[in-house]
Amino acid sequence: MGFFAFEPVGSDAPENVSPYELRALVATGAHGKTYLAFAAGGRPVAVKVYRFGFGADPKARARMLRAVTVARSMHCEIAAPVIGAGFTMHRLWLATAYQAGPSLADAVFQYGPLPREGVRRLALTLTELVGELHLVGLTGRGLIPADVVLTEAGPRVVDLGFARVEGAAGAGGPADGEPRIQDIPGRYLSSAEILAEDVRDIGAILYFAATGRTAPADASDIIRPNVGDCPAALREPIAASLRENPARRPRLAELTAAASASSVPATTAIQWSAAPWLPAAAMRDAEERAAVVAGIHRQHSWVAAGILPANELTTTGAVAGIARPAGPEDRKPHEERLTAGDVSRSLAKKMWRRRPGQ
């Protein structure tokens, strides 16, 4: 079992960059850091704050923000909904609905390759997402396993790669190998060549999910039944999608058809849907992350109300249980109001680095 990715926000966290108050550090990447926050009503939000100076070029920043606007018009359950974005205090930020679960990269590293049904569901998820993106004029833009989160409800894509299109910080145009951007605001060139690149990215992710290895230059070994755990109908399309020549890669519809249950007997389709799609440990990981996020929200709700919890955070079974807070009438007049720092220190000790299952 691995550690949760949550950590205390830290004193170096940017303040007042987005409308959301940062509650926890979720991940650190090449472009910046992602934090956990909460919208009105307690909805968890992932706020990605790009490193200082990223998006400094006004034209590149405007293209990215227009692309975000286009993505917000999508109605696709597979992609984490884009809530908003902006450029404040020389920092670019992007907010999406938080998805509780390990990334595909972390899950494969910690728990091993996905079962056969997991690879099939992942193929359906990614082909549907790329199809939806191209319908609104966007592309997959180099999807990688770290962009896919394995939640209790299924695979979800949490990073549509807006930053990757813009290239390095301060660059006005796309980096080498990235799709060219049209003159139409907020839209990207959607052609057979770019779609073939998205198909290759899907094939690389599926190869990784089935075998636990990064796709090599020659991925034809996936055709053999003893390599990885993959539906037989998907083996050849995965290998074909990784071909060097884009013209020889399968169409997106062919990948979808290979993963679909519509071409098999009804009894087989029922068996597929009933089979576990995640390793048991990965599913527990997703469930416990959701419980920890709920616990963080409750703790900071107490901060807002100035209520001091009666007891320290405790753990019961596989999920975090939190004691009922003392009511305002139980507080002594001389007791000071609970501060965010008090809760952060408590959470750092009890929750941030708790091992799943403990």
Summary of the structure (lengths in Angstrom):
residues: 358
radius of gyration: 22.1
end to end distance: 9.8
largest distance: 75.5
contacts: 1128
relative contact order: 0.13
helix: 41%
strand: 15%
